[in-house]
Amino acid sequence: MPAEANLLTGDCVFFGDCAGLDADLERQARSLLCETARCPEASLDPGGLVVTVELGRGCNARCAYCYQNNRKTREAMDEATISMVADYIKNALAMRPERAVEVRLIGGEPLLYRSETELLADAVETIRDVQVRWHVDTNGLLPMGWLFDRLEDLEVVVCLSLPGDHDRLGRGPAKTVFDCLAAVEPKASQRLIARYNCHEGNIADFGRFLDWIEPLRGHPVFSVMVENLWNYPYNDERFHNGLSNEAFSKWAGNTAVPQLLGRGWPVGFQNREAPRLCQAHGPFSCKVYADGSVALCDLMDAPEARVFLEDIVDCPERLNEVYSDIKATDPLQDSSCVRCPALQACGGRAWCRRDQCDPSVLKRVLGSNLAVLSHSLRKEQLDVRP
């Protein structure tokens, strides 16, 4: 049994700083965490249909860490391909039990492709009796009000850090992003989320970042998330993140989450009772690049695509056949993972990390949950005191 197993046994060894936490509260929090962290014995949910669409490869920023810095072309998706994306979604939904799809827009920079976005939305809306959830990843350097006007059920994630760090990494002026965020008026069905992309040089500034973004808390920015930046060999000359996943997990669970809670930002309790297959392994889920090539997710680059959309649009089963080595695999039942207590949190040895293992994600989940529970229990105690 891996060393992390002690997280689920006995009195649970967490990695949070419990100084000042009432002993009774700590015992309650740890007990609840032990129960909710237990892993299922098998995959319980095949995952919903997810289709990522690269509407174009052009971008108005030069992020030093970007996963697309090795790509030189800047084409946009043409109208015929956009129409095929909608047809593929319609045909794939006909083979699935649920009538829901998550369409994820990515680039390049999606805000550069307004006409393509509107064409895709028009085409998808012709599909009858389907619930469409939109997700957009953007650098936030352009006005995005039109996006919130056009897409009803919408989540937008914008990368942002303090101006010095943000600007130095080529993400464009942080003040411009701040102003674009401030101008948004999300509806009840929409979420605007700020993502703090972490590296070893900026995690100590997270508290100051929260102070800086405080005027946007609640409305228009619903929440703040943290994510550790990946390293890509073609970016090494401009950027290398020395923050390990282990160190990030410890910081996120024990420092970032308490700072968010202390300032009134929402942080949910992460209880994954029914883990879902990720996009790459989920039936019919895929990523369509601007040239019409079809991969499985953001971590499968365009040159790794094995098929074009025109070859599968009328027969979505072909996607599962072409990628049968991935689609027929359930990482939640991998023989090297099923006994690992981190399985519930990490989702198993998925395609993107088939040669890696990162049990530290469990520490992040448990540390975060401990902070959430402790905060909630403290609040309850204060509420009942005379």
C-alpha positions as CSV (number, residue, x, y, z in Angstrom):
1,M,0.0,0.0,0.0
2,P,1.4,3.4,-0.9
3,A,2.5,5.7,1.9
4,E,-0.5,8.0,1.2
5,A,-2.7,5.2,2.6
6,N,-2.2,6.7,6.0
7,L,-4.4,9.5,4.9
8,L,-7.4,7.2,5.1
9,T,-6.7,5.3,8.2
10,G,-6.3,5.8,11.9
11,D,-6.6,9.5,12.9
12,C,-5.7,10.6,9.3
13,V,-2.4,12.4,8.7
14,F,-3.4,15.6,6.9
15,F,-1.1,18.3,5.8
16,G,-3.0,21.3,7.0
17,D,-2.0,23.7,9.7
18,C,-4.6,23.1,12.4
19,A,-3.2,25.6,14.9
20,G,-6.0,27.4,16.7
21,L,-8.6,24.9,15.6
22,D,-10.8,23.6,18.4
23,A,-9.9,20.0,19.1
24,D,-13.6,19.0,18.7
25,L,-13.9,20.7,15.4
26,E,-10.7,19.1,14.2
27,R,-11.9,15.6,15.1
28,Q,-15.2,16.2,13.3
29,A,-13.5,17.5,10.2
30,R,-11.0,14.7,10.0
31,S,-13.7,12.0,10.6
32,L,-15.8,13.4,7.7
33,L,-12.8,13.7,5.4
34,C,-11.8,10.0,6.0
35,E,-15.3,8.9,5.1
36,T,-15.7,11.0,1.9
37,A,-12.2,10.2,0.6
38,R,-12.8,6.5,0.3
39,C,-12.5,5.2,-3.2
40,P,-15.2,3.4,-5.2
41,E,-14.4,-0.2,-6.3
42,A,-15.1,0.6,-10.0
43,S,-15.9,3.3,-12.4
44,L,-19.4,4.5,-11.7
45,D,-20.0,7.1,-14.5
46,P,-18.9,7.0,-18.1
47,G,-18.9,10.8,-18.1
48,G,-21.0,13.2,-20.2
49,L,-20.3,14.2,-23.8
50,V,-17.6,16.8,-24.0
51,V,-16.5,18.4,-27.3
52,T,-13.7,20.9,-27.3
53,V,-13.5,23.2,-30.3
54,E,-10.5,25.2,-31.4
55,L,-12.2,27.9,-33.4
56,G,-8.9,29.4,-34.5
57,R,-5.2,29.3,-33.7
58,G,-4.5,33.1,-33.6
59,C,-3.8,34.7,-30.3
60,N,-3.3,38.3,-29.1
61,A,-1.0,37.3,-26.2
62,R,2.5,35.7,-26.0
63,C,2.3,33.6,-22.9
64,A,5.7,32.2,-22.1
65,Y,4.2,28.9,-20.8
66,C,1.6,28.3,-23.5
67,Y,1.0,24.7,-24.7
68,Q,0.7,26.0,-28.3
69,N,4.1,27.8,-28.5
70,N,5.3,25.0,-30.9
71,R,2.6,25.7,-33.4
72,K,3.2,28.3,-36.1
73,T,-0.1,28.3,-38.1
74,R,-2.9,30.7,-37.4
75,E,-5.9,29.5,-39.4
76,A,-9.5,29.8,-38.3
77,M,-12.2,27.1,-38.5
78,D,-14.2,27.4,-41.7
79,E,-18.0,27.4,-41.8
80,A,-18.3,23.9,-43.2
81,T,-16.2,22.5,-40.4
82,I,-18.3,24.4,-37.8
83,S,-21.4,22.9,-39.3
84,M,-19.9,19.4,-39.1
85,V,-19.1,20.0,-35.4
86,A,-22.8,20.5,-34.7
87,D,-23.7,17.5,-36.8
88,Y,-21.2,15.4,-34.9
89,I,-22.7,16.5,-31.5
90,K,-26.2,15.7,-32.8
91,N,-25.2,12.2,-34.0
92,A,-23.1,11.4,-30.9
93,L,-26.0,12.4,-28.6
94,A,-28.2,10.0,-30.5
95,M,-26.0,7.2,-29.2
96,R,-25.9,8.2,-25.6
97,P,-28.5,8.0,-22.8
98,E,-28.3,11.7,-21.8
99,R,-29.3,14.7,-23.9
100,A,-26.6,17.0,-22.7
101,V,-23.3,18.2,-24.0
102,E,-20.5,20.5,-22.8
103,V,-18.9,22.5,-25.6
104,R,-15.5,23.9,-24.6
105,L,-14.1,26.8,-26.7
106,I,-10.3,27.2,-26.7
107,G,-7.7,28.7,-29.0
108,G,-5.7,30.4,-29.8
109,E,-7.8,33.0,-28.3
110,P,-11.6,32.4,-28.6
111,L,-12.5,36.1,-28.2
112,L,-10.8,36.8,-31.5
113,Y,-13.4,34.5,-33.2
114,R,-16.7,36.1,-32.5
115,S,-18.3,35.2,-35.9
116,E,-17.2,31.6,-35.6
117,T,-18.5,31.4,-32.1
118,E,-21.9,32.7,-33.2
119,L,-22.0,30.4,-36.2
120,L,-21.3,27.4,-33.9
121,A,-23.9,28.5,-31.3
122,D,-26.5,28.9,-34.1
123,A,-25.7,25.4,-35.5
124,V,-25.8,23.7,-32.1
125,E,-29.1,25.4,-31.2
126,T,-30.7,23.6,-34.1
127,I,-30.3,20.3,-32.2
128,R,-33.6,19.6,-30.5
129,D,-34.1,18.7,-26.9
130,V,-30.5,19.1,-25.8
131,Q,-29.0,20.9,-22.8
132,V,-25.8,22.7,-23.9
133,R,-23.3,23.9,-21.4
134,W,-20.6,26.2,-22.7
135,H,-17.1,26.6,-21.3
136,V,-14.6,29.2,-22.6
137,D,-10.9,29.6,-21.7
138,T,-9.7,33.1,-22.5
139,N,-6.9,35.5,-21.7
140,G,-9.5,38.2,-21.1
141,L,-7.7,40.9,-23.1
142,L,-10.8,41.7,-25.1
143,P,-14.3,42.8,-24.2
144,M,-16.4,39.7,-23.5
145,G,-19.9,41.1,-22.9
146,W,-21.1,39.7,-26.3
147,L,-20.1,36.2,-25.1
148,F,-22.3,36.5,-22.1
149,D,-25.1,37.9,-24.2
150,R,-25.0,35.1,-26.7
151,L,-24.4,31.9,-24.6
152,E,-26.9,31.4,-21.9
153,D,-25.5,28.5,-19.8
154,L,-21.9,29.6,-19.7
155,E,-18.7,29.3,-17.7
156,V,-15.7,31.5,-18.6
157,V,-12.3,31.0,-17.1
158,V,-9.8,33.9,-17.3
159,C,-6.1,33.6,-16.4
160,L,-4.9,36.4,-14.1
161,S,-2.2,37.2,-11.6
162,L,-0.7,40.4,-10.1
163,P,0.4,42.9,-12.9
164,G,4.2,42.3,-12.5
165,D,3.9,38.6,-12.8
166,H,1.1,38.6,-15.4
167,D,2.8,41.1,-17.7
168,R,6.3,39.6,-17.4
169,L,5.0,36.2,-18.6
170,G,3.6,37.8,-21.9
171,R,0.0,37.5,-21.0
172,G,-0.7,41.1,-21.8
173,P,-1.5,44.0,-19.4
174,A,-3.2,42.7,-16.2
175,K,-5.0,46.0,-15.9
176,T,-6.7,45.4,-19.3
177,V,-7.9,42.0,-18.1
178,F,-9.1,43.5,-14.8
179,D,-11.1,46.2,-16.7
180,C,-12.6,43.6,-19.1
181,L,-13.7,41.5,-16.1
182,A,-15.2,44.5,-14.3
183,A,-17.4,45.3,-17.4
184,V,-19.1,41.8,-17.4
185,E,-22.6,41.4,-16.1
186,P,-23.1,37.6,-15.7
187,K,-26.6,36.1,-15.4
188,A,-27.6,33.6,-12.8
189,S,-26.9,30.7,-15.2
190,Q,-23.4,32.1,-15.9
191,R,-20.1,31.9,-14.1
192,L,-17.0,34.1,-14.5
193,I,-13.9,32.5,-12.9
194,A,-10.4,33.8,-12.4
195,R,-7.7,31.2,-12.6
196,Y,-4.4,32.0,-10.8
197,N,-1.8,30.1,-12.8
198,C,0.9,29.1,-10.3
199,H,4.7,28.8,-10.4
200,E,7.4,29.0,-7.8
201,G,7.8,32.7,-8.3
202,N,4.2,33.8,-7.6
203,I,2.6,31.5,-4.9
204,A,3.8,33.8,-2.2
205,D,1.9,36.7,-3.8
206,F,-1.5,34.9,-3.8
207,G,-2.8,36.8,-0.7
208,R,-1.9,40.2,-2.4
209,F,-3.5,39.0,-5.6
210,L,-6.8,38.3,-3.6
211,D,-6.5,41.8,-2.1
212,W,-6.1,43.3,-5.6
213,I,-9.0,41.4,-7.1
214,E,-11.3,42.0,-4.1
215,P,-13.4,44.7,-5.8
216,L,-14.6,42.0,-8.3
217,R,-15.4,39.4,-5.7
218,G,-18.9,37.9,-6.0
219,H,-19.9,40.0,-9.0
220,P,-18.8,39.7,-11.7
221,V,-16.1,37.2,-10.6
222,F,-17.8,34.2,-9.0
223,S,-14.7,32.3,-7.8
224,V,-10.9,32.0,-8.0
225,M,-9.2,28.7,-8.8
226,V,-5.5,27.8,-8.6
227,E,-3.6,25.6,-11.0
228,N,0.0,24.6,-11.3
229,L,1.6,25.5,-14.7
230,W,2.8,22.7,-16.9
231,N,6.3,22.6,-18.4
232,Y,6.8,22.0,-22.1
233,P,10.3,21.4,-23.5
234,Y,9.8,24.0,-26.3
235,N,9.2,26.7,-23.7
236,D,12.3,26.1,-21.6
237,E,14.2,29.1,-22.9
238,R,11.4,31.5,-21.8
239,F,9.7,29.7,-18.9
240,H,10.3,26.8,-16.6
241,N,8.1,26.1,-13.5
242,G,10.2,24.8,-10.6
243,L,7.1,24.2,-8.4
244,S,6.6,20.5,-8.1
245,N,3.1,19.0,-8.0
246,E,3.8,17.8,-4.5
247,A,4.7,21.3,-3.3
248,F,1.7,22.9,-5.2
249,S,-0.7,20.4,-3.6
250,K,0.5,21.2,-0.1
251,W,0.3,24.9,-0.8
252,A,-3.1,24.8,-2.5
253,G,-4.8,22.7,0.3
254,N,-3.1,24.4,3.3
255,T,-2.5,28.0,2.2
256,A,-4.6,29.0,-0.9
257,V,-7.9,27.6,0.2
258,P,-7.8,29.1,3.7
259,Q,-6.9,32.4,2.2
260,L,-9.9,32.2,-0.2
261,L,-12.3,31.2,2.6
262,G,-10.9,33.9,4.9
263,R,-11.8,36.6,2.2
264,G,-15.2,35.3,1.5
265,W,-14.6,33.4,-1.8
266,P,-16.7,30.3,-2.3
267,V,-14.8,27.0,-2.1
268,G,-16.8,23.8,-2.4
269,F,-16.3,20.5,-0.5
270,Q,-14.8,18.1,-3.0
271,N,-16.7,14.8,-2.6
272,R,-16.5,12.7,-5.7
273,E,-18.9,9.9,-4.9
274,A,-19.3,9.0,-8.6
275,P,-16.0,9.6,-10.4
276,R,-16.4,10.2,-14.1
277,L,-14.2,9.2,-17.0
278,C,-12.2,12.2,-18.3
279,Q,-12.8,13.6,-21.7
280,A,-10.1,11.5,-23.4
281,H,-11.6,8.2,-22.2
282,G,-15.3,9.2,-22.4
283,P,-17.2,7.7,-25.3
284,F,-17.5,10.0,-28.3
285,S,-15.9,13.0,-26.4
286,C,-13.1,14.7,-28.4
287,K,-11.3,17.8,-29.4
288,V,-11.7,19.3,-32.9
289,Y,-8.9,21.5,-34.1
290,A,-9.3,24.4,-36.5
291,D,-8.2,22.3,-39.5
292,G,-10.8,19.7,-38.8
293,S,-8.4,17.1,-37.3
294,V,-9.8,15.3,-34.2
295,A,-7.9,14.5,-31.1
296,L,-9.3,13.6,-27.7
297,C,-8.5,16.5,-25.3
298,D,-6.3,19.5,-24.9
299,L,-3.3,17.4,-23.9
300,M,-3.3,15.6,-27.2
301,D,-1.7,18.0,-29.7
302,A,-2.8,18.4,-33.3
303,P,0.0,16.3,-34.8
304,E,-1.2,13.3,-32.6
305,A,-4.7,13.4,-34.1
306,R,-5.5,10.2,-36.0
307,V,-8.7,11.2,-37.9
308,F,-10.5,14.1,-39.4
309,L,-14.0,15.2,-38.6
310,E,-15.4,14.6,-42.0
311,D,-14.5,10.9,-41.5
312,I,-16.5,10.4,-38.3
313,V,-19.3,13.1,-38.4
314,D,-21.9,10.6,-39.7
315,C,-20.6,7.7,-37.7
316,P,-19.3,8.8,-34.3
317,E,-18.5,5.2,-33.4
318,R,-15.5,5.5,-35.6
319,L,-13.9,7.9,-33.1
320,N,-14.0,5.2,-30.4
321,E,-12.6,2.7,-33.0
322,V,-9.8,4.9,-34.1
323,Y,-8.8,5.6,-30.5
324,S,-9.8,2.2,-29.2
325,D,-6.6,1.9,-27.2
326,I,-7.7,4.9,-25.1
327,K,-11.5,4.8,-25.4
328,A,-11.7,1.2,-24.3
329,T,-9.5,1.8,-21.2
330,D,-11.0,2.8,-17.9
331,P,-8.2,4.4,-15.8
332,L,-10.3,4.1,-12.7
333,Q,-9.8,0.3,-12.9
334,D,-6.1,0.3,-13.8
335,S,-4.5,-2.6,-11.9
336,S,-1.8,-0.3,-10.6
337,C,-4.3,2.2,-9.3
338,V,-7.3,0.4,-7.9
339,R,-5.7,0.0,-4.4
340,C,-4.3,3.5,-4.3
341,P,-6.2,5.8,-1.9
342,A,-5.5,8.7,-4.2
343,L,-7.7,7.2,-7.0
344,Q,-10.8,9.0,-5.9
345,A,-9.1,12.3,-6.2
346,C,-6.9,11.9,-9.3
347,G,-9.1,9.8,-11.5
348,G,-6.5,7.1,-12.2
349,R,-3.8,6.7,-14.8
350,A,-5.5,8.5,-17.6
351,W,-4.0,8.7,-21.1
352,C,-2.3,12.1,-20.5
353,R,-0.4,10.8,-17.4
354,R,-0.1,7.1,-18.3
355,D,3.6,7.1,-17.5
356,Q,3.2,9.2,-14.3
357,C,1.7,9.0,-10.9
358,D,0.8,11.9,-8.8
359,P,-0.8,10.8,-5.5
360,S,-0.2,14.3,-4.0
361,V,-3.5,15.4,-5.6
362,L,-5.2,13.6,-2.7
363,K,-3.3,15.8,-0.2
364,R,-4.6,18.8,-2.0
365,V,-8.2,17.6,-1.9
366,L,-8.1,16.5,1.7
367,G,-6.3,19.7,2.8
368,S,-8.8,21.8,1.0
369,N,-11.7,19.8,2.4
370,L,-10.3,20.1,5.9
371,A,-10.1,23.9,5.5
372,V,-13.7,24.1,4.1
373,L,-15.1,22.0,6.9
374,S,-13.1,23.8,9.6
375,H,-14.3,27.1,8.3
376,S,-17.9,26.0,8.2
377,L,-17.8,24.4,11.6
378,R,-16.2,27.5,13.1
379,K,-18.9,29.6,11.6
380,E,-21.6,27.4,13.0
381,Q,-20.1,27.7,16.4
382,L,-20.0,31.4,16.2
383,D,-23.6,31.5,15.0
384,V,-24.9,29.6,18.0
385,R,-22.9,31.4,20.6
386,P,-25.0,33.9,22.8
